[in-house]
Amino acid sequence: MIGPGGQSVVHDDADNHDLLIYHYYDGRANGTPKLGINHLGWSGGWPYVY
């Protein structure tokens, strides 16, 4: 994963959780641009992805 950025956090009402959405370049695919989507959790006020 090269140069991740442009992140946004959105709430998915259908599943009642937050999502972290971002773009990056895939170093294993000759730098092909990709979209990353991860579940975002919260612990003690701090975010974590899972």
PDB file with one MODEL, atoms N, CA, C and O in Angstrom:
MODEL        1
ATOM      1  N   MET A   1       0.855  -1.163   0.000  1.00  0.00           N
ATOM      2  CA  MET A   1       0.000   0.000   0.000  1.00  0.00           C
ATOM      3  C   MET A   1       0.906   1.232   0.000  1.00  0.00           C
ATOM      4  O   MET A   1       1.698   1.430   0.922  1.00  0.00           O
ATOM      5  N   ILE A   2       0.785   2.040  -1.021  1.00  0.00           N
ATOM      6  CA  ILE A   2       1.633   3.214  -1.182  1.00  0.00           C
ATOM      7  C   ILE A   2       0.759   4.466  -1.169  1.00  0.00           C
ATOM      8  O   ILE A   2      -0.260   4.525  -1.856  1.00  0.00           O
ATOM      9  N   GLY A   3       1.158   5.455  -0.391  1.00  0.00           N
ATOM     10  CA  GLY A   3       0.512   6.766  -0.411  1.00  0.00           C
ATOM     11  C   GLY A   3      -0.951   6.790  -0.036  1.00  0.00           C
ATOM     12  O   GLY A   3      -1.725   7.469  -0.711  1.00  0.00           O
ATOM     13  N   PRO A   4      -1.390   6.070   1.030  1.00  0.00           N
ATOM     14  CA  PRO A   4      -2.798   6.146   1.375  1.00  0.00           C
ATOM     15  C   PRO A   4      -3.187   7.570   1.775  1.00  0.00           C
ATOM     16  O   PRO A   4      -2.395   8.282   2.392  1.00  0.00           O
ATOM     17  N   GLY A   5      -4.384   7.977   1.428  1.00  0.00           N
ATOM     18  CA  GLY A   5      -4.832   9.318   1.776  1.00  0.00           C
ATOM     19  C   GLY A   5      -6.261   9.554   1.348  1.00  0.00           C
ATOM     20  O   GLY A   5      -6.960   8.637   0.917  1.00  0.00           O
ATOM     21  N   GLY A   6      -6.684  10.802   1.474  1.00  0.00           N
ATOM     22  CA  GLY A   6      -8.032  11.189   1.076  1.00  0.00           C
ATOM     23  C   GLY A   6      -9.097  10.511   1.897  1.00  0.00           C
ATOM     24  O   GLY A   6     -10.188  10.224   1.404  1.00  0.00           O
ATOM     25  N   GLN A   7      -8.780  10.252   3.163  1.00  0.00           N
ATOM     26  CA  GLN A   7      -9.686   9.467   3.995  1.00  0.00           C
ATOM     27  C   GLN A   7     -10.950  10.224   4.377  1.00  0.00           C
ATOM     28  O   GLN A   7     -10.963  11.445   4.534  1.00  0.00           O
ATOM     29  N   SER A   8     -12.009   9.439   4.516  1.00  0.00           N
ATOM     30  CA  SER A   8     -13.305   9.929   4.978  1.00  0.00           C
ATOM     31  C   SER A   8     -13.887   8.894   5.921  1.00  0.00           C
ATOM     32  O   SER A   8     -13.607   7.702   5.792  1.00  0.00           O
ATOM     33  N   VAL A   9     -14.690   9.343   6.862  1.00  0.00           N
ATOM     34  CA  VAL A   9     -15.407   8.452   7.769  1.00  0.00           C
ATOM     35  C   VAL A   9     -16.891   8.638   7.512  1.00  0.00           C
ATOM     36  O   VAL A   9     -17.392   9.762   7.499  1.00  0.00           O
ATOM     37  N   VAL A  10     -17.589   7.532   7.309  1.00  0.00           N
ATOM     38  CA  VAL A  10     -19.030   7.575   7.102  1.00  0.00           C
ATOM     39  C   VAL A  10     -19.684   6.539   8.011  1.00  0.00           C
ATOM     40  O   VAL A  10     -19.070   5.535   8.374  1.00  0.00           O
ATOM     41  N   HIS A  11     -20.924   6.795   8.367  1.00  0.00           N
ATOM     42  CA  HIS A  11     -21.680   5.843   9.181  1.00  0.00           C
ATOM     43  C   HIS A  11     -22.596   5.035   8.262  1.00  0.00           C
ATOM     44  O   HIS A  11     -23.342   5.600   7.462  1.00  0.00           O
ATOM     45  N   ASP A  12     -22.534   3.727   8.383  1.00  0.00           N
ATOM     46  CA  ASP A  12     -23.381   2.819   7.613  1.00  0.00           C
ATOM     47  C   ASP A  12     -24.610   2.489   8.459  1.00  0.00           C
ATOM     48  O   ASP A  12     -24.546   1.656   9.363  1.00  0.00           O
ATOM     49  N   ASP A  13     -25.720   3.144   8.161  1.00  0.00           N
ATOM     50  CA  ASP A  13     -26.942   2.933   8.946  1.00  0.00           C
ATOM     51  C   ASP A  13     -27.477   1.510   8.822  1.00  0.00           C
ATOM     52  O   ASP A  13     -28.078   0.991   9.762  1.00  0.00           O
ATOM     53  N   ALA A  14     -27.266   0.881   7.678  1.00  0.00           N
ATOM     54  CA  ALA A  14     -27.795  -0.467   7.456  1.00  0.00           C
ATOM     55  C   ALA A  14     -27.177  -1.472   8.429  1.00  0.00           C
ATOM     56  O   ALA A  14     -27.871  -2.353   8.937  1.00  0.00           O
ATOM     57  N   ASP A  15     -25.866  -1.340   8.691  1.00  0.00           N
ATOM     58  CA  ASP A  15     -25.176  -2.264   9.596  1.00  0.00           C
ATOM     59  C   ASP A  15     -24.805  -1.619  10.922  1.00  0.00           C
ATOM     60  O   ASP A  15     -24.235  -2.277  11.791  1.00  0.00           O
ATOM     61  N   ASN A  16     -25.121  -0.343  11.086  1.00  0.00           N
ATOM     62  CA  ASN A  16     -24.864   0.415  12.307  1.00  0.00           C
ATOM     63  C   ASN A  16     -23.391   0.388  12.735  1.00  0.00           C
ATOM     64  O   ASN A  16     -23.073   0.081  13.884  1.00  0.00           O
ATOM     65  N   HIS A  17     -22.502   0.713  11.791  1.00  0.00           N
ATOM     66  CA  HIS A  17     -21.094   0.880  12.140  1.00  0.00           C
ATOM     67  C   HIS A  17     -20.469   1.950  11.249  1.00  0.00           C
ATOM     68  O   HIS A  17     -21.039   2.340  10.230  1.00  0.00           O
ATOM     69  N   ASP A  18     -19.293   2.412  11.650  1.00  0.00           N
ATOM     70  CA  ASP A  18     -18.572   3.419  10.887  1.00  0.00           C
ATOM     71  C   ASP A  18     -17.617   2.755   9.916  1.00  0.00           C
ATOM     72  O   ASP A  18     -17.130   1.651  10.162  1.00  0.00           O
ATOM     73  N   LEU A  19     -17.349   3.442   8.799  1.00  0.00           N
ATOM     74  CA  LEU A  19     -16.421   2.960   7.782  1.00  0.00           C
ATOM     75  C   LEU A  19     -15.337   4.002   7.546  1.00  0.00           C
ATOM     76  O   LEU A  19     -15.617   5.201   7.530  1.00  0.00           O
ATOM     77  N   LEU A  20     -14.108   3.553   7.364  1.00  0.00           N
ATOM     78  CA  LEU A  20     -13.005   4.403   6.936  1.00  0.00           C
ATOM     79  C   LEU A  20     -12.789   4.126   5.451  1.00  0.00           C
ATOM     80  O   LEU A  20     -12.522   2.990   5.060  1.00  0.00           O
ATOM     81  N   ILE A  21     -12.905   5.164   4.627  1.00  0.00           N
ATOM     82  CA  ILE A  21     -12.777   5.028   3.175  1.00  0.00           C
ATOM     83  C   ILE A  21     -11.612   5.895   2.721  1.00  0.00           C
ATOM     84  O   ILE A  21     -11.510   7.053   3.124  1.00  0.00           O
ATOM     85  N   TYR A  22     -10.733   5.348   1.885  1.00  0.00           N
ATOM     86  CA  TYR A  22      -9.514   6.050   1.466  1.00  0.00           C
ATOM     87  C   TYR A  22      -9.045   5.497   0.126  1.00  0.00           C
ATOM     88  O   TYR A  22      -9.538   4.468  -0.335  1.00  0.00           O
ATOM     89  N   HIS A  23      -8.101   6.179  -0.489  1.00  0.00           N
ATOM     90  CA  HIS A  23      -7.502   5.669  -1.722  1.00  0.00           C
ATOM     91  C   HIS A  23      -6.024   5.398  -1.465  1.00  0.00           C
ATOM     92  O   HIS A  23      -5.428   5.940  -0.534  1.00  0.00           O
ATOM     93  N   TYR A  24      -5.443   4.543  -2.317  1.00  0.00           N
ATOM     94  CA  TYR A  24      -4.014   4.228  -2.224  1.00  0.00           C
ATOM     95  C   TYR A  24      -3.556   3.635  -3.546  1.00  0.00           C
ATOM     96  O   TYR A  24      -4.367   3.316  -4.415  1.00  0.00           O
ATOM     97  N   TYR A  25      -2.251   3.495  -3.684  1.00  0.00           N
ATOM     98  CA  TYR A  25      -1.661   2.846  -4.854  1.00  0.00           C
ATOM     99  C   TYR A  25      -1.158   1.479  -4.433  1.00  0.00           C
ATOM    100  O   TYR A  25      -0.484   1.346  -3.411  1.00  0.00           O
ATOM    101  N   ASP A  26      -1.486   0.463  -5.219  1.00  0.00           N
ATOM    102  CA  ASP A  26      -1.119  -0.913  -4.908  1.00  0.00           C
ATOM    103  C   ASP A  26       0.267  -1.214  -5.477  1.00  0.00           C
ATOM    104  O   ASP A  26       0.431  -1.354  -6.689  1.00  0.00           O
ATOM    105  N   GLY A  27       1.256  -1.311  -4.599  1.00  0.00           N
ATOM    106  CA  GLY A  27       2.631  -1.574  -5.013  1.00  0.00           C
ATOM    107  C   GLY A  27       2.818  -2.946  -5.637  1.00  0.00           C
ATOM    108  O   GLY A  27       3.772  -3.159  -6.386  1.00  0.00           O
ATOM    109  N   ARG A  28       1.925  -3.879  -5.341  1.00  0.00           N
ATOM    110  CA  ARG A  28       2.026  -5.226  -5.919  1.00  0.00           C
ATOM    111  C   ARG A  28       1.344  -5.325  -7.277  1.00  0.00           C
ATOM    112  O   ARG A  28       1.416  -6.358  -7.942  1.00  0.00           O
ATOM    113  N   ALA A  29       0.676  -4.235  -7.686  1.00  0.00           N
ATOM    114  CA  ALA A  29      -0.034  -4.221  -8.976  1.00  0.00           C
ATOM    115  C   ALA A  29       0.441  -3.036  -9.814  1.00  0.00           C
ATOM    116  O   ALA A  29      -0.369  -2.350 -10.437  1.00  0.00           O
ATOM    117  N   ASN A  30       1.747  -2.797  -9.828  1.00  0.00           N
ATOM    118  CA  ASN A  30       2.356  -1.732 -10.635  1.00  0.00           C
ATOM    119  C   ASN A  30       1.778  -0.349 -10.350  1.00  0.00           C
ATOM    120  O   ASN A  30       1.672   0.481 -11.252  1.00  0.00           O
ATOM    121  N   GLY A  31       1.400  -0.100  -9.077  1.00  0.00           N
ATOM    122  CA  GLY A  31       0.917   1.224  -8.704  1.00  0.00           C
ATOM    123  C   GLY A  31      -0.522   1.513  -9.090  1.00  0.00           C
ATOM    124  O   GLY A  31      -0.928   2.673  -9.148  1.00  0.00           O
ATOM    125  N   THR A  32      -1.303   0.463  -9.355  1.00  0.00           N
ATOM    126  CA  THR A  32      -2.706   0.648  -9.715  1.00  0.00           C
ATOM    127  C   THR A  32      -3.449   1.356  -8.575  1.00  0.00           C
ATOM    128  O   THR A  32      -3.346   0.929  -7.425  1.00  0.00           O
ATOM    129  N   PRO A  33      -4.193   2.424  -8.869  1.00  0.00           N
ATOM    130  CA  PRO A  33      -4.970   3.080  -7.814  1.00  0.00           C
ATOM    131  C   PRO A  33      -6.105   2.174  -7.323  1.00  0.00           C
ATOM    132  O   PRO A  33      -6.773   1.511  -8.116  1.00  0.00           O
ATOM    133  N   LYS A  34      -6.306   2.159  -6.010  1.00  0.00           N
ATOM    134  CA  LYS A  34      -7.338   1.308  -5.416  1.00  0.00           C
ATOM    135  C   LYS A  34      -8.121   2.099  -4.372  1.00  0.00           C
ATOM    136  O   LYS A  34      -7.676   3.148  -3.905  1.00  0.00           O
ATOM    137  N   LEU A  35      -9.281   1.583  -4.019  1.00  0.00           N
ATOM    138  CA  LEU A  35     -10.118   2.151  -2.983  1.00  0.00           C
ATOM    139  C   LEU A  35     -10.103   1.202  -1.797  1.00  0.00           C
ATOM    140  O   LEU A  35     -10.381   0.012  -1.945  1.00  0.00           O
ATOM    141  N   GLY A  36      -9.778   1.727  -0.615  1.00  0.00           N
ATOM    142  CA  GLY A  36      -9.787   0.927   0.602  1.00  0.00           C
ATOM    143  C   GLY A  36     -11.006   1.274   1.438  1.00  0.00           C
ATOM    144  O   GLY A  36     -11.346   2.446   1.600  1.00  0.00           O
ATOM    145  N   ILE A  37     -11.665   0.248   1.971  1.00  0.00           N
ATOM    146  CA  ILE A  37     -12.809   0.433   2.856  1.00  0.00           C
ATOM    147  C   ILE A  37     -12.618  -0.510   4.037  1.00  0.00           C
ATOM    148  O   ILE A  37     -12.532  -1.726   3.864  1.00  0.00           O
ATOM    149  N   ASN A  38     -12.552   0.061   5.245  1.00  0.00           N
ATOM    150  CA  ASN A  38     -12.375  -0.730   6.459  1.00  0.00           C
ATOM    151  C   ASN A  38     -13.437  -0.349   7.482  1.00  0.00           C
ATOM    152  O   ASN A  38     -13.898   0.791   7.529  1.00  0.00           O
ATOM    153  N   HIS A  39     -13.816  -1.333   8.303  1.00  0.00           N
ATOM    154  CA  HIS A  39     -14.676  -1.023   9.445  1.00  0.00           C
ATOM    155  C   HIS A  39     -13.864  -0.206  10.435  1.00  0.00           C
ATOM    156  O   HIS A  39     -12.666  -0.432  10.606  1.00  0.00           O
ATOM    157  N   LEU A  40     -14.512   0.733  11.077  1.00  0.00           N
ATOM    158  CA  LEU A  40     -13.862   1.612  12.034  1.00  0.00           C
ATOM    159  C   LEU A  40     -14.545   1.430  13.383  1.00  0.00           C
ATOM    160  O   LEU A  40     -15.758   1.604  13.510  1.00  0.00           O
ATOM    161  N   GLY A  41     -13.751   1.079  14.386  1.00  0.00           N
ATOM    162  CA  GLY A  41     -14.266   0.936  15.743  1.00  0.00           C
ATOM    163  C   GLY A  41     -13.704   2.025  16.634  1.00  0.00           C
ATOM    164  O   GLY A  41     -12.837   2.794  16.218  1.00  0.00           O
ATOM    165  N   TRP A  42     -14.195   2.087  17.854  1.00  0.00           N
ATOM    166  CA  TRP A  42     -13.773   3.113  18.804  1.00  0.00           C
ATOM    167  C   TRP A  42     -13.495   2.461  20.150  1.00  0.00           C
ATOM    168  O   TRP A  42     -14.271   1.626  20.616  1.00  0.00           O
ATOM    169  N   SER A  43     -12.374   2.850  20.778  1.00  0.00           N
ATOM    170  CA  SER A  43     -12.027   2.332  22.084  1.00  0.00           C
ATOM    171  C   SER A  43     -11.405   3.461  22.892  1.00  0.00           C
ATOM    172  O   SER A  43     -10.354   3.985  22.524  1.00  0.00           O
ATOM    173  N   GLY A  44     -12.038   3.831  23.971  1.00  0.00           N
ATOM    174  CA  GLY A  44     -11.518   4.921  24.796  1.00  0.00           C
ATOM    175  C   GLY A  44     -11.453   6.235  24.057  1.00  0.00           C
ATOM    176  O   GLY A  44     -10.608   7.074  24.368  1.00  0.00           O
ATOM    177  N   GLY A  45     -12.330   6.437  23.081  1.00  0.00           N
ATOM    178  CA  GLY A  45     -12.336   7.662  22.304  1.00  0.00           C
ATOM    179  C   GLY A  45     -11.377   7.671  21.125  1.00  0.00           C
ATOM    180  O   GLY A  45     -11.309   8.656  20.391  1.00  0.00           O
ATOM    181  N   TRP A  46     -10.622   6.570  20.932  1.00  0.00           N
ATOM    182  CA  TRP A  46      -9.654   6.477  19.830  1.00  0.00           C
ATOM    183  C   TRP A  46     -10.161   5.502  18.777  1.00  0.00           C
ATOM    184  O   TRP A  46     -10.723   4.459  19.112  1.00  0.00           O
ATOM    185  N   PRO A  47      -9.961   5.842  17.496  1.00  0.00           N
ATOM    186  CA  PRO A  47     -10.416   4.953  16.423  1.00  0.00           C
ATOM    187  C   PRO A  47      -9.425   3.814  16.172  1.00  0.00           C
ATOM    188  O   PRO A  47      -8.225   3.951  16.412  1.00  0.00           O
ATOM    189  N   TYR A  48      -9.947   2.702  15.688  1.00  0.00           N
ATOM    190  CA  TYR A  48      -9.115   1.599  15.200  1.00  0.00           C
ATOM    191  C   TYR A  48      -9.834   0.941  14.030  1.00  0.00           C
ATOM    192  O   TYR A  48     -11.062   0.968  13.956  1.00  0.00           O
ATOM    193  N   VAL A  49      -9.080   0.359  13.129  1.00  0.00           N
ATOM    194  CA  VAL A  49      -9.686  -0.330  11.980  1.00  0.00           C
ATOM    195  C   VAL A  49      -9.667  -1.832  12.236  1.00  0.00           C
ATOM    196  O   VAL A  49      -8.792  -2.366  12.917  1.00  0.00           O
ATOM    197  N   TYR A  50     -10.675  -2.492  11.656  1.00  0.00           N
ATOM    198  CA  TYR A  50     -10.721  -3.954  11.756  1.00  0.00           C
ATOM    199  C   TYR A  50     -11.353  -4.536  10.529  1.00  0.00           C
ATOM    200  O   TYR A  50     -11.484  -5.755  10.421  1.00  0.00           O
TER     201      TYR A  50
ENDMDL
END
